[in-house]
Structures are given as structure tokens and as C-alpha cells.
Amino acid sequence: MTEALDPKKEIFRLMQLPKAAFGTIARREGSLFPSVSLVVSALDAAGMPLLLLSDLSDHVRNLGNSSLASLLFDGTGGIGEPLTGPRVTLLGEVAETTDPGHQASYLAARPEAALYADFKDFRFYRFAVAEALLVAGFGRIQRLSAAELWPSM
């Protein structure tokens, strides 16, 4: 018999992973396209994802089209059949942050980023989660709102 999965705990466990696929909206020749890139994230004190992004990157330019974005944390590494493994997709809105606490949280979790965090073109961003879609394997799918994940917010 398998132990019941606590979806909130699993979502927060996956959000601790250092890298994520970052989905933004690109505009090319008047049309909108989904665009996905790799980012390194950390969590702030409230448990929201933080990103350190370069102004030179496509994903930052894409945020000018829309601040709505997604993050996919993939916990399927080392699993022979990845579709049976855990992952979570977050939907939310991204905004630049100059909060010193956010910067400190990010650099504490990702100290290697101190090498470039002070570069003129790098800025910190906070991803405000609106919804999380947890897929913990075949038929083990749960969607939770931000209010369900962070009831005190």
C-alpha cells in the first residue's frame, strides 16, 4: 500500500529544485508564440519563486509583452519513464523586485549567482503564483490555487 501524497508538500518540495522551465509570451512579426527557457530559481520567505534574469535575455524581453508566465519544475530525473514522475507547473505573474530580502534569499539559496548578480543587466524578479498544477504520475493530478497553497496571504 502506498502512502497518500500530500499535494502541498510535494509542490513545495518540487519548487525547491534549482532549475525550471520558464514559459513567457514572445511576439514575432505581429504574432504571439509561447517561448520556454531554462532559469535558476530560489524561494522567498513566503515560498514564492525568485528569479535573477538578464535584460539581454529573450524571456525578459517577452515579459514586456505580458507579465503572465509559467514555471515547470521537473522532478522526473533518473526515472526510466518520465511521465510517471512528479512535476509541477506554476501559473502566475512576474514582476521585478528590489526588495533586499528577496535578493538575500536568492543569493543564500544560489550563492554561485553572486558572480553576476551585480552586473548592470541583471535584475531580480518575483513570480507571484496564481495556481499550481501538480502531476505526480499517471492519474495523480491536482490543481491548487494560490489561496490553497498560501492560505494566510
Number of C-alpha atoms within 10 A of each C-alpha: 3 4 5 6 10 8 20 16 11 16 24 15 13 20 26 16 15 14 16 23 18 21 23 25 23 21 15 8 5 7 8 12 12 11 16 19 13 13 16 18 28 24 21 18 9 9 15 18 23 24 23 23 20 18 13 10 12 16 23 18 16 21 18 13 14 14 17 19 23 24 26 22 24 19 18 16 10 8 11 9 10 14 13 15 18 22 22 25 23 27 21 18 16 22 15 15 17 12 11 10 12 22 21 13 16 24 16 13 15 15 12 10 14 12 8 12 19 10 10 9 12 15 18 19 21 24 25 19 22 16 18 24 18 23 22 21 15 10 8 13 14 14 14 16 15 17 12 13 19 13 8 7 8
